[in-house]
């Protein structure tokens, strides 16, 4: 057997010895969908609705008012 | 003659697909995926020897390909391009694995998938399992080059995927075959040990 034949035989054996199970169809489809989305420029950033924005804005505003002592003044006026 | 025409036809279709991908045409990516996803999957599964790891890398490979498709050049070859991305993802994952003690511990505990398909039975389960153990005991660099050769790539294409010179590829391939043979021989002569997976 020549060296090249020897190489061919061992590569064929290796090819047979390494199992290839087909990809899980759900993984195949999920990856395709995600990759297609990126390719077609689908927006991946989180889109915020006005309700989603309301909570952090309220918290920020409340924090700011507390910081400047607005609550204490309001309590002094109306309390 | 007909074969030449077929090769020209395949190349012409590839050039057309590269053009469509670089221009972001709808449907082009699905075409690329349906053409090549099986080969990328088999490469990654064989390279890692683990289904869960191969699935992660498979996803990362295609997401990167989707991001980079618009940068394809007219002369780009799609399959080597995809193999390059897949190989780089594997390399990068291996590097991070060094810092991921939990994953490393899991890899050491979990057995490699055994060859159970019909081909392996024909070859002889014992022989196939020995060959498989020897293959996964090789360093990453040797496994990569052997797999690319199994995939039918010639030295210039392997050189492109691995970012090496052609003569370096030939040397690495020859060394990998020798290492594989030596490992099989040492397994045959010595007691059966659990495969120690190396990373280059």
Interface residues (C-beta under 8 A of the other chain):
Chain A: X7 X10 X11 X13 X14 X15 X16 X17 X18 X19 X20 X21 X22 X23 X24 X27 X28 X30 X31 X32 X34 X35 X36 X37 X38 X39 X40 X41
Chain B: X24 X26 X29 X30 X33 X37 X38 X41 X42 X45 X46 X51 X55 X58 X59 X62 X63 X65 X66 X67 X69 X113 X114 X115 X116 X117 X119 X120 X122 X123 X127 X128 X129 X131 X132 X135 X146 X149 X150 X177 X180 X181
